[in-house]
Amino acid sequence: MSASPLTIQAPPEAGAARPLSDRWVLLLAGVYCLVGALAVTFWLWRDPASRIVAGNPYDADQFAWYFRYDATAVAHFRLPALTTDGMNAPQGISVMWNTFMLLPGILLAPVTLLAGSQVSLTVLMTAGFAGSALAMIVVLRRWGASIPAAALGGGVYGFSPALIQSSLGHYDLQFAVLPPLIADAALRLATGRCGPGRRAAARCG
């Protein structure tokens, strides 16, 4: 008995073509996001070791101190202490009460040791713009948005006035990669797209 046209299924290779195409789309989107981030931070990259965003040098200096503090600890094969009297001596400070950014500081410690903490901050800012835009594109595509719509949404989010303003020394706010991913995970749990078990974890990945 011949199958109805409505029940004919696409060949297996057609189903595999879309994820491959999506990977290329996301790869190209990542390249464009990086180009956009480099364009926004162009004046910093002309001399990344000594240039900072004008308007809030005090917070930028504080972040530079934190990154040097992290890199010094890594250079001595240990994690940074969560309290230090290297600032506000002799009382010292709790770095956990401040915008310490421990993980980025540790990950960028090689850059800090080789080129200086301001270069690390410029790398972080560039990654913040590009990564935030790409994260939103990935989430929008996952929820079925078209490529132009996802690109527009990612650009509006990743290069929004909020992130541009946060780049004035507020590196912790400007690196906004996680909020779209957290919202995506929460919505997938709330709508039942994710459930218990390994298969559900694979679907949410």
Secondary structure per residue as TSV (DSSP state, phi and psi in degrees):
chain	resnum	aa	ss	phi	psi
A	1	M	-	360.0	130.3
A	2	S	-	-74.9	144.4
A	3	A	-	-78.0	144.8
A	4	S	-	-65.5	147.6
A	5	P	T	-56.7	-26.0
A	6	L	T	-76.8	-17.4
A	7	T	T	-104.5	-2.5
A	8	I	-	-69.5	129.2
A	9	Q	-	-99.9	148.9
A	10	A	-	-68.1	150.0
A	11	P	-	-62.2	155.1
A	12	P	H	-55.9	-36.8
A	13	E	H	-66.5	-26.3
A	14	A	H	-69.6	-36.2
A	15	G	H	-67.8	-31.2
A	16	A	H	-80.5	-15.4
A	17	A	H	-70.9	-34.1
A	18	R	H	-67.4	-46.8
A	19	P	H	-59.1	-38.1
A	20	L	H	-64.0	-43.2
A	21	S	H	-63.1	-40.6
A	22	D	H	-63.0	-37.4
A	23	R	H	-63.2	-40.2
A	24	W	H	-68.0	-37.3
A	25	V	H	-62.4	-45.9
A	26	L	H	-67.5	-35.7
A	27	L	H	-63.7	-45.1
A	28	L	H	-65.4	-38.5
A	29	A	H	-62.3	-40.2
A	30	G	H	-61.4	-39.6
A	31	V	H	-63.3	-45.2
A	32	Y	H	-65.4	-38.8
A	33	C	H	-63.2	-40.8
A	34	L	H	-66.1	-41.2
A	35	V	H	-61.6	-43.1
A	36	G	H	-62.8	-41.6
A	37	A	H	-65.0	-39.9
A	38	L	H	-66.2	-34.1
A	39	A	H	-66.6	-40.7
A	40	V	H	-67.8	-36.3
A	41	T	T	-100.3	19.2
A	42	F	H	-55.6	-44.2
A	43	W	H	-68.2	-27.1
A	44	L	H	-72.0	-39.8
A	45	W	H	-71.5	-13.1
A	46	R	T	-66.7	-28.3
A	47	D	S	-155.9	72.8
A	48	P	T	-65.3	-19.6
A	49	A	T	-77.9	-19.9
A	50	S	T	-129.4	-8.6
A	51	R	-	-98.6	139.0
A	52	I	-	-129.9	163.6
A	53	V	-	-69.2	128.6
A	54	A	T	-69.3	150.9
A	55	G	T	115.5	-26.2
A	56	N	-	-152.1	63.8
A	57	P	H	-68.0	-24.9
A	58	Y	H	-68.5	-45.5
A	59	D	H	-66.9	-37.9
A	60	A	H	-61.8	-40.9
A	61	D	H	-64.2	-38.1
A	62	Q	H	-64.5	-44.0
A	63	F	H	-63.4	-38.7
A	64	A	H	-61.3	-39.8
A	65	W	H	-63.6	-44.1
A	66	Y	H	-60.3	-43.4
A	67	F	H	-67.4	-36.3
A	68	R	H	-67.3	-37.8
A	69	Y	H	-61.6	-45.5
A	70	D	H	-61.2	-46.6
A	71	A	H	-64.9	-36.6
A	72	T	H	-63.8	-40.8
A	73	A	H	-64.9	-44.0
A	74	V	H	-63.1	-38.4
A	75	A	H	-62.9	-24.3
A	76	H	T	-99.1	16.8
A	77	F	T	60.0	44.3
A	78	R	S	-148.4	164.7
A	79	L	-	-83.3	151.7
A	80	P	-	-63.1	139.7
A	81	A	-	-69.5	149.4
A	82	L	S	-86.8	-4.3
A	83	T	E	-132.7	147.0
A	84	T	E	-152.9	146.5
A	85	D	S	-103.5	13.1
A	86	G	S	-70.8	-15.9
A	87	M	S	-127.6	143.3
A	88	N	S	57.8	41.3
A	89	A	T	-67.5	148.5
A	90	P	T	-90.3	-5.9
A	91	Q	T	-67.4	-37.1
A	92	G	-	80.8	-178.2
A	93	I	E	-139.7	160.2
A	94	S	E	-96.2	115.8
A	95	V	G	-68.8	-20.1
A	96	M	G	-73.7	-12.7
A	97	W	G	-89.8	1.2
A	98	N	S	-124.1	172.6
A	99	T	-	-81.5	76.3
A	100	F	-	-77.6	-38.2
A	101	M	-	53.1	60.4
A	102	L	H	-60.7	-50.1
A	103	L	H	-64.6	-49.4
A	104	P	H	-58.6	-37.9
A	105	G	H	-62.5	-38.7
A	106	I	H	-71.5	-44.8
A	107	L	H	-63.6	-33.7
A	108	L	T	-94.6	9.3
A	109	A	H	-56.7	-40.8
A	110	P	H	-59.4	-39.4
A	111	V	H	-65.9	-42.3
A	112	T	H	-61.8	-43.6
A	113	L	H	-68.1	-33.5
A	114	L	H	-86.3	-38.3
A	115	A	H	-124.9	-11.3
A	116	G	-	109.9	155.5
A	117	S	H	-68.2	-30.2
A	118	Q	H	-68.3	-33.4
A	119	V	H	-64.6	-41.1
A	120	S	H	-60.7	-40.4
A	121	L	H	-66.8	-35.6
A	122	T	H	-67.8	-39.4
A	123	V	H	-61.7	-44.1
A	124	L	H	-62.9	-42.4
A	125	M	H	-64.6	-42.9
A	126	T	H	-62.6	-44.0
A	127	A	H	-64.9	-31.6
A	128	G	H	-64.6	-46.0
A	129	F	H	-65.3	-51.8
A	130	A	H	-66.1	-45.2
A	131	G	H	-67.3	-37.4
A	132	S	H	-65.4	-44.1
A	133	A	H	-63.9	-44.7
A	134	L	H	-66.8	-38.5
A	135	A	H	-60.4	-41.6
A	136	M	H	-67.4	-38.4
A	137	I	H	-61.3	-44.9
A	138	V	H	-60.1	-44.4
A	139	V	H	-66.2	-44.2
A	140	L	H	-64.2	-39.7
A	141	R	H	-65.1	-37.7
A	142	R	H	-62.7	-30.9
A	143	W	T	-94.1	14.9
A	144	G	T	92.4	8.9
A	145	A	-	-69.2	147.2
A	146	S	-	-67.5	164.5
A	147	I	H	-60.4	-47.6
A	148	P	H	-61.9	-40.3
A	149	A	H	-66.0	-41.5
A	150	A	H	-66.0	-39.5
A	151	A	H	-64.5	-41.7
A	152	L	H	-64.6	-45.6
A	153	G	H	-63.1	-41.3
A	154	G	H	-65.1	-40.3
A	155	G	H	-66.6	-41.8
A	156	V	H	-64.2	-39.2
A	157	Y	H	-75.1	-51.2
A	158	G	H	-68.8	-25.7
A	159	F	T	-122.3	32.3
A	160	S	-	-71.3	159.3
A	161	P	H	-55.4	-31.9
A	162	A	H	-63.4	-43.8
A	163	L	H	-75.4	-34.4
A	164	I	H	-61.8	-44.1
A	165	Q	H	-65.5	-38.5
A	166	S	H	-68.2	-21.0
A	167	S	T	-69.4	-7.5
A	168	L	T	-79.6	62.3
A	169	G	T	88.4	-5.0
A	170	H	-	-103.7	68.5
A	171	Y	H	-63.5	-30.0
A	172	D	H	-67.4	-30.0
A	173	L	H	-87.9	-30.0
A	174	Q	H	-73.0	-29.3
A	175	F	-	-81.8	85.4
A	176	A	-	-109.5	45.1
A	177	V	S	-75.2	-37.2
A	178	L	H	-74.9	-36.3
A	179	P	H	-52.9	-44.8
A	180	P	H	-62.7	-37.9
A	181	L	H	-69.1	-38.9
A	182	I	H	-66.1	-43.8
A	183	A	H	-62.2	-39.8
A	184	D	H	-62.0	-47.5
A	185	A	H	-62.8	-41.3
A	186	A	H	-64.9	-42.8
A	187	L	H	-67.2	-37.6
A	188	R	H	-66.7	-35.9
A	189	L	H	-69.2	-42.1
A	190	A	H	-68.1	-32.2
A	191	T	T	-92.9	3.1
A	192	G	T	81.8	8.6
A	193	R	S	-72.5	-19.2
A	194	C	-	-120.2	138.0
A	195	G	-	-138.7	-172.4
A	196	P	S	-70.3	153.7
A	197	G	S	106.3	167.0
A	198	R	H	-70.8	-35.7
A	199	R	H	-63.9	-40.6
A	200	A	H	-65.1	-39.9
A	201	A	H	-61.4	-37.5
A	202	A	H	-67.1	-37.1
A	203	R	H	-66.8	-32.6
A	204	C	H	-83.2	-10.8
A	205	G	-	-75.0	360.0
